[in-house]
Amino acid sequence: MMNITLPDGSVRQYEAGASAMDVAKSISEGLARNVLSAKVNGEVWDANRPIHEDSVVQLLTWNDKDGKQTFWHSSAHLLAEALEALYPNVKFGTGPAIESGFYYDIDTGDQSISAEDFKKIEQKMLELARQKNTFDRKDISKEDAIAFFKEKGDEYKLELIEKRGADESLTLYQQGNFVDLCKGPHLPDTSKIKAVKILKVGGAYWQGDDTRQQMTRVVGITFPKQKELTQYMHMLEEAKKRDHRKLGQELELFMFSEKVGQGLPIWLPKGTALRSRLEDFLKQEQLKRGYQPVITPHIGKKDLYVTSGHYEKYGEDSFQPINTPKDGEIFLLKPMNCPHHCEVYGNKPHSYKELPIRYAEFGTVYRYEQSGELHGLTRVRGFTQDDAHIFCTPDQVKDEFLNVLDLTMHVINKLGFEDFTAQISLRDPNNREKYIGSDENWDKAERAIIEATKEVGLTTTMELGEAAFYGPKLDFMVKDALGRSWQLGTIQVDYNLPERFELEYIGSDNKTHRPVMIHRAPFGSMERFIGVLTEHCAGKFPLWLAPEQYIILPISEKFHAYAEEVKLKLAANDIRGTIDERGEKIGKKIRDAQVNKMPFMLVIGEREMSEGKIAVRQSGQGDEGAGDMGAMTVDDFIAHFKTLL
Amino acid sequence: MMNITLPDGSVRQYEAGASAMDVAKSISEGLARNVLSAKVNGEVWDANRPIHEDSVVQLLTWNDKDGKQTFWHSSAHLLAEALEALYPNVKFGTGPAIESGFYYDIDTGDQSISAEDFKKIEQKMLELARQKNTFDRKDISKEDAIAFFKEKGDEYKLELIEKRGADESLTLYQQGNFVDLCKGPHLPDTSKIKAVKILKVGGAYWQGDDTRQQMTRVVGITFPKQKELTQYMHMLEEAKKRDHRKLGQELELFMFSEKVGQGLPIWLPKGTALRSRLEDFLKQEQLKRGYQPVITPHIGKKDLYVTSGHYEKYGEDSFQPINTPKDGEIFLLKPMNCPHHCEVYGNKPHSYKELPIRYAEFGTVYRYEQSGELHGLTRVRGFTQDDAHIFCTPDQVKDEFLNVLDLTMHVINKLGFEDFTAQISLRDPNNREKYIGSDENWDKAERAIIEATKEVGLTTTMELGEAAFYGPKLDFMVKDALGRSWQLGTIQVDYNLPERFELEYIGSDNKTHRPVMIHRAPFGSMERFIGVLTEHCAGKFPLWLAPEQYIILPISEKFHAYAEEVKLKLAANDIRGTIDERGEKIGKKIRDAQVNKMPFMLVIGEREMSEGKIAVRQSGQGDEGAGDMGAMTVDDFIAHFKTLL
């Protein structure tokens, strides 16, 4: 008999050789039907794989990230089986699960696959899935594996096998007629896959090396229910409409220029207005919470980064150093603000009475990303962190976390996000020697973080062993209106930089102490955050943030003077907008205003002017149309407007 | 006979061979006594040098910059004569006039000169000056010059002579016993020099080359009247007290760090608060005048600067290019914002109806300055320009100049500067082919600038031939409280960049046209401007701009709660400050607040608290002490405060 410990801590006994599926069945048949794979002692296994010793077992279903990954990895095999059936002599590269779905890179020889073939592939996959074939695992020697794939003629698999050690034991998985070199794990059988969509076909170099064979990458996604696929396709459609790259161009928020460089956003007037308003709002909230803004240069000497330790990590994949006319003088484009802020702290002696000191900077930093990884505002080469560094005593860590959490939750909320969680990364309790800083301080800081998140009611997950060597941290995640998760910023405790920069304060005991440093950028970067916000609100920004809050649409030139009068009155009430003075028809003006996501359209014609009124149309949220609110006085409109802020 | 034309246009006739001094004497003996040298056909000459043909002559006195330069250059010769008398065998390098005064670099062999010797040197100079020796000019061949200085043993002069062409005719000047290799011009005689001050002695490498001999540099200044020297020494004393590097440290406005790099200011919290307030004020004023803020990256690809033409000028004395992992991809640290703004303009088509478009950015740029040239905030390697680029039609140039002048004069005035002038740089009318842009547009723009400055009543000087090849410009100058002139920013018309970036707009004729571009940065840079402002107001910033407007000084801890109450009430009225809660005596708190240039000190003791009042001390301007305003209610203080904004 062996002991199986479940996540809730309960222990059950089974015959040696029982599988996770046996465990599931012993609990409930319903549960067993939903099991996709299982985490056995931290490793994801086939649900049917026999367990031979006492183990910790977590059953994985569609609700678990790892469960989904098993589902999609098995779907990649199913795709391969279908492709082999449809395209004789196709050769297989690799076929992993990805964040959403899976792909297989294949060499189709002289055949080609296009969008017109998707239906056929989907149908073949569903047909094979219904056969309820199991995924059978088989250990095999390297020699036998070579023989097998040589016979099959799969040269790419052979190349992968050649790289493995001579004594390494390999595994094959077979479902139906398809056999693949694979570590697994896989689903109990193919019938779990009930809905299939091939999303696209494209090119990809073998092993990501542009000197090698160009493969055909077939990308797809599968679900356990048809309804989930329908929802997913709807979400994709909606995400396309909300793509911040598309909206950013339509709303004239930002641009890119080939000459300035890829991944370097340029903020156009409307985007600058929006971003500045957001920064001002954050600045005000930070001032209220005791932050002190500073401004530091965008470059720093090599010395600075040697001291901070970043220089060692500076590699060939980074922006390269900047030389100067002076021999040996080298500057680096600033990849983060912390070393500069350490220099500010170290500029004069500090007493414990001054702590915590919170230096804040909307600091623009530059990091070289591969061009293939760049994506609109969410993956860039230059971005502005909503950065701050807090220098405090070990006893102040908890209050500082509370302060940062309060700020972040207040602000995130003000921006219309409701689903907000965090991951806490703690040290590996079995491996304490690899961390810098005293045991006492780590315990204090970890406890402080956990308690602070509980006190503010923030939902968190905890990951042991995920902390950096220099301190525990907390990562923020938001879910947007389409249910997609976005990683935002971080609060990171740091015992390392204060040591490296020899930062000190005089304690109440009149002795010198090292402060604790806390890095925090709740949004991560203004660029990324505004990208996410744009998709979340589909370009209909919260009224207080919108670059323009209204547009006046005069029916003809005759009403321009009155429109000007209305505009002045609104401006006097801090309501910002413009007049559409073009000679276009009113219908066209309204349509254009809708494309521009204008919160309010104020139409002015003969009747409105003679009655001293404006005809107000309020833009709807989501898919709703614009709401006609009828004619009202400017004062009534102002009163209504103010209730919405 | 020859015709001599004077600056007022009048023409007088003299015998050929008459000198400028003869001209002066023919006008008045008083004038002749004041003549130091003369500009003859644009070149500065000895006043006594014979003129042989029809010429334009301008007599130069102490009131002319060139007159002062002659005075100080002659003083350098007088210094050399004194040094030769006092230090046998001293060898001479070069001895030019500088902006204020003059120096001579000498090799003293095994003798040394220290501050204790200054008196002796000054007395010797005055003694020699009283001899009323003339400065006698003598043409000499290179060969004879070599023979002369070889005999004298002046190896440095020999090196200078060796560099001259074989046929070049050289000149010597002699006063008293001292003979120097010199092009002149010089004073009529030494007796004009009535007041002498040796300011400092230091080291300087021969020819500025750090591999050559270290010379002794003796720096001095002279005046035609003792009173002027006294005033100058007082000004120096005052300037030292006001040195923004010293005040910046005392007031904790900014710092430099060896690790971050020389010439890269880091703004501390109080400096950041001040700078941000100034930027916000400018931003508001610019918004009112129709500017649109944009934000662009701090780097740009080489392509951008090849297009703009700046790349050609990018040399070994600049920050060097930034390479990336991608072969041939090169970025440059942005030395100016204009190419980026051209890309913004070029991002979409424009109609004449949209013009003028005014893109504004507080853009931080980086330029490598030699380390010896760096000076506090006024000469740096990284600075933030209050930059904007206006794209307009040729007909809009004048209105745009009026708009910029209005903004600049309004803002400069609000900052307490009263003496404000400008230099207009026009094209050389005799050399029109070297300029880009049509004759018509140049005429229009030059007329527009001149008319605009007249309309706003700005005092200007005009310099023909000083315009850049791509357009005329206007430079702003302010005089500070010590009477020193500071060059601030510029308005520059540009016909070149719109051409290079192929910028266009559709005119009312439905055809494409090139816009005119205007660069403008009225302050030049935030760093430089704040440096100048700090010295102008001696650290006592205008009340609206001061980082802290008051400090509450409780006499003991007992009054902290009441102090907190007062602070909240002031904060609610947008009056910012802090409480000095240290356990120091009140006298010490007051002295510290004075050092910190605190505009108001609010003292709270038993009596103030019981009566619900505060004892107000207002800081004086300039050398005045703090004024005791007695006890008053917080409301009365707020009312008084608001009258001062």
HADDOCK unambig.tbl for C-alpha pairs under 7 A between the chains (distance, minus, plus):
assign (segid A and resid 257 and name CA) (segid B and resid 343 and name CA) 6.99 0.50 0.50
assign (segid A and resid 259 and name CA) (segid B and resid 301 and name CA) 5.78 0.50 0.50
assign (segid A and resid 259 and name CA) (segid B and resid 303 and name CA) 5.50 0.50 0.50
assign (segid A and resid 259 and name CA) (segid B and resid 304 and name CA) 4.84 0.50 0.50
assign (segid A and resid 260 and name CA) (segid B and resid 300 and name CA) 4.40 0.50 0.50
assign (segid A and resid 260 and name CA) (segid B and resid 301 and name CA) 5.09 0.50 0.50
assign (segid A and resid 260 and name CA) (segid B and resid 304 and name CA) 5.98 0.50 0.50
assign (segid A and resid 261 and name CA) (segid B and resid 300 and name CA) 6.21 0.50 0.50
assign (segid A and resid 261 and name CA) (segid B and resid 301 and name CA) 5.62 0.50 0.50
assign (segid A and resid 264 and name CA) (segid B and resid 297 and name CA) 6.43 0.50 0.50
assign (segid A and resid 266 and name CA) (segid B and resid 295 and name CA) 5.98 0.50 0.50
assign (segid A and resid 266 and name CA) (segid B and resid 296 and name CA) 4.79 0.50 0.50
assign (segid A and resid 266 and name CA) (segid B and resid 297 and name CA) 6.70 0.50 0.50
assign (segid A and resid 267 and name CA) (segid B and resid 294 and name CA) 5.52 0.50 0.50
assign (segid A and resid 267 and name CA) (segid B and resid 295 and name CA) 4.93 0.50 0.50
assign (segid A and resid 267 and name CA) (segid B and resid 296 and name CA) 6.34 0.50 0.50
assign (segid A and resid 268 and name CA) (segid B and resid 294 and name CA) 5.33 0.50 0.50
assign (segid A and resid 269 and name CA) (segid B and resid 292 and name CA) 5.55 0.50 0.50
assign (segid A and resid 269 and name CA) (segid B and resid 293 and name CA) 5.53 0.50 0.50
assign (segid A and resid 269 and name CA) (segid B and resid 294 and name CA) 5.13 0.50 0.50
assign (segid A and resid 272 and name CA) (segid B and resid 293 and name CA) 6.39 0.50 0.50
assign (segid A and resid 272 and name CA) (segid B and resid 294 and name CA) 5.48 0.50 0.50
assign (segid A and resid 272 and name CA) (segid B and resid 295 and name CA) 6.41 0.50 0.50
assign (segid A and resid 292 and name CA) (segid B and resid 269 and name CA) 5.55 0.50 0.50
assign (segid A and resid 293 and name CA) (segid B and resid 269 and name CA) 5.52 0.50 0.50
assign (segid A and resid 293 and name CA) (segid B and resid 272 and name CA) 6.39 0.50 0.50
assign (segid A and resid 294 and name CA) (segid B and resid 267 and name CA) 5.50 0.50 0.50
assign (segid A and resid 294 and name CA) (segid B and resid 268 and name CA) 5.32 0.50 0.50
assign (segid A and resid 294 and name CA) (segid B and resid 269 and name CA) 5.12 0.50 0.50
assign (segid A and resid 294 and name CA) (segid B and resid 272 and name CA) 5.47 0.50 0.50
assign (segid A and resid 295 and name CA) (segid B and resid 266 and name CA) 5.98 0.50 0.50
assign (segid A and resid 295 and name CA) (segid B and resid 267 and name CA) 4.92 0.50 0.50
assign (segid A and resid 295 and name CA) (segid B and resid 272 and name CA) 6.40 0.50 0.50
assign (segid A and resid 296 and name CA) (segid B and resid 266 and name CA) 4.78 0.50 0.50
assign (segid A and resid 296 and name CA) (segid B and resid 267 and name CA) 6.34 0.50 0.50
assign (segid A and resid 297 and name CA) (segid B and resid 264 and name CA) 6.41 0.50 0.50
assign (segid A and resid 297 and name CA) (segid B and resid 266 and name CA) 6.70 0.50 0.50
assign (segid A and resid 300 and name CA) (segid B and resid 260 and name CA) 4.37 0.50 0.50
assign (segid A and resid 300 and name CA) (segid B and resid 261 and name CA) 6.18 0.50 0.50
assign (segid A and resid 301 and name CA) (segid B and resid 259 and name CA) 5.77 0.50 0.50
assign (segid A and resid 301 and name CA) (segid B and resid 260 and name CA) 5.09 0.50 0.50
assign (segid A and resid 301 and name CA) (segid B and resid 261 and name CA) 5.61 0.50 0.50
assign (segid A and resid 303 and name CA) (segid B and resid 259 and name CA) 5.49 0.50 0.50
assign (segid A and resid 304 and name CA) (segid B and resid 259 and name CA) 4.83 0.50 0.50
assign (segid A and resid 304 and name CA) (segid B and resid 260 and name CA) 5.98 0.50 0.50
assign (segid A and resid 316 and name CA) (segid B and resid 325 and name CA) 6.04 0.50 0.50
assign (segid A and resid 317 and name CA) (segid B and resid 325 and name CA) 5.31 0.50 0.50
assign (segid A and resid 318 and name CA) (segid B and resid 324 and name CA) 6.53 0.50 0.50
assign (segid A and resid 318 and name CA) (segid B and resid 325 and name CA) 6.74 0.50 0.50
assign (segid A and resid 319 and name CA) (segid B and resid 322 and name CA) 6.64 0.50 0.50
assign (segid A and resid 319 and name CA) (segid B and resid 323 and name CA) 6.31 0.50 0.50
assign (segid A and resid 319 and name CA) (segid B and resid 324 and name CA) 4.98 0.50 0.50
assign (segid A and resid 320 and name CA) (segid B and resid 322 and name CA) 5.59 0.50 0.50
assign (segid A and resid 320 and name CA) (segid B and resid 323 and name CA) 5.14 0.50 0.50
assign (segid A and resid 320 and name CA) (segid B and resid 324 and name CA) 5.70 0.50 0.50
assign (segid A and resid 321 and name CA) (segid B and resid 322 and name CA) 6.37 0.50 0.50
assign (segid A and resid 322 and name CA) (segid B and resid 319 and name CA) 6.66 0.50 0.50
assign (segid A and resid 322 and name CA) (segid B and resid 320 and name CA) 5.60 0.50 0.50
assign (segid A and resid 322 and name CA) (segid B and resid 321 and name CA) 6.38 0.50 0.50
assign (segid A and resid 322 and name CA) (segid B and resid 322 and name CA) 5.66 0.50 0.50
assign (segid A and resid 323 and name CA) (segid B and resid 319 and name CA) 6.33 0.50 0.50
assign (segid A and resid 323 and name CA) (segid B and resid 320 and name CA) 5.14 0.50 0.50
assign (segid A and resid 324 and name CA) (segid B and resid 318 and name CA) 6.53 0.50 0.50
assign (segid A and resid 324 and name CA) (segid B and resid 319 and name CA) 4.98 0.50 0.50
assign (segid A and resid 324 and name CA) (segid B and resid 320 and name CA) 5.68 0.50 0.50
assign (segid A and resid 325 and name CA) (segid B and resid 316 and name CA) 6.03 0.50 0.50
assign (segid A and resid 325 and name CA) (segid B and resid 317 and name CA) 5.30 0.50 0.50
assign (segid A and resid 325 and name CA) (segid B and resid 318 and name CA) 6.75 0.50 0.50
assign (segid A and resid 343 and name CA) (segid B and resid 257 and name CA) 6.97 0.50 0.50
